[in-house]
Amino acid sequence: MRHLAHRVRLLAHRIDTVTPPDRDRAVDALRAFAILGVVLGHWLVTALVADGGRLHTSSPLQRLPWLAPISWIFQTLAVFFLVGGHAATRSHISAQAAGTPYHRWLKSRLSRLFKPVAAVLTLWTIATTALLLSGTDVTTVHTLAKLALSPLWFLVVFAALTAATPLVARLNPLWPLAVVLHVDLLRFGFGAPAALGWVNLAAGWLVPYTLGAAWTRGEPDQPRAGWVLLVGGTAATAGLVACAGYPASMVGVPGASVSNLDPPTLAAVTFGLAQCGLALLLRERLRRTMRRPLAWAAVALVNLSAMTIFLWHQTALMATTATGLLCGRLPGLHTPPDHLTWAAARLMWLPVFALALAVCWAAFHTYERPGAPHRSRARSHVAVCRPDTTRPHVVTDHRSSDQATPIGARRV
């Protein structure tokens, strides 16, 4: 055990040593927390209930609405878009300074964003075909495939915002916030078609994304900005839930007439602004914490595998559920989430989900590795955070932000 602990400390020290001193480690910490928050949130509120020969999705938030505060903790997508807007804007500025054409910059970012998706689509195409040919109930197959591929909507939105970075980098976040406000006013106040709400799929996530771009420009650096976002966003969300009839849950609840997330509502956006304010206020504390080699190594390793973790965490949950059926209907795994004992049992399953995700990581994390870096004559090293791969990089050529080496690798 001592030998293992010694090796872990050595690895942490190595990762800490090769990290450029000017790297903003708080950015990587926020990205890691956002990804892990989404994963844990899904594992806690997604139930696959065995009903006869079928599986259908349910949620403890449907039967136990007083558990809604769980969604306030683990619905962290706004923080991810905040970090994404910050990193994409910074990367594009670097590319412009190096003379890198827009199409080359975009191709690099999107290829690294979607390479891991190919493995997920391939496996689930094969699995879905095999399940249908084996006579599995169509409803069950649809439930499983929808759950496995649900993370892809996020990537589509993120890719679109990344492509639009040159256009939206200087956009004031108040403009997309005003769009969300007016869309909700038309939907809920004047009876406009519900389909109008899908405008908020872009406008809603554009709010934290443009806030991240403003962070790159140094605009919300003062603590006062963080407090305004935190207090104002919290007050607005509380008012919308208490007085305007918005759902208290910040994630979708099966059977609910209105979802705060599908598509995003004004309450989800104001809640995201509060989260962004808290994230900005925590930057200095995170920077101090990330000076500890063990803490930084853990964050760096999560970032190196963030896309794999995000894309495969639902598959890990379903694999555990399917395997568990061999032992019958297990509490917290196959039973309806209608009692507090279900929630307690689900907590006991989290390590098993993590183990299944570790197996998925071992099989598919290589799809997330970037290509070999080009040789460079430059001596300088500039830190760049790539939100499309959610992995830390070190640019080894001042002329191009596409030539990068992952943290922990030997620099050329």
Buried (B, 14 or more C-beta within 10 A) or exposed (E): EEEEEEEEEEBBEEBBEBBBEEBBBBBBBBBBBBBBBBBBBBBBBBBBBBEEEEBBBBBBBBBBEEBBEBBBEBBBBBBBBBBBBBBBBBBBBBBBEBEBEEEEBBEBBBEBBBBBBEBBBEBBEEBBEEBEEEEBBEEBBEBBBEBBBEBBEBBEBBBEBBBBBBEBBEBEBEEBBEBBBBBBEBBBEEEBEEEBBEBBBBBBBBBBBBBBBBBBBEEBEEEEBBBBBBEBBBEBBBEBBEEEEBBBBBBBBBEBEBBBBBBBBBBBBBBBBBBBBBBBBBBEEBBEBBEEBBBBBBBBBBBBBBBBBBBBBBBBBBBBBEEBBEEEEBBBBBBBBBBEEBBEBBEEBBEBBBEBBEEBBEEBBEBBBBEEBEEBEEEEBBBBBBBBBBBBBBBBBBBBBBBBBBBBBEEE
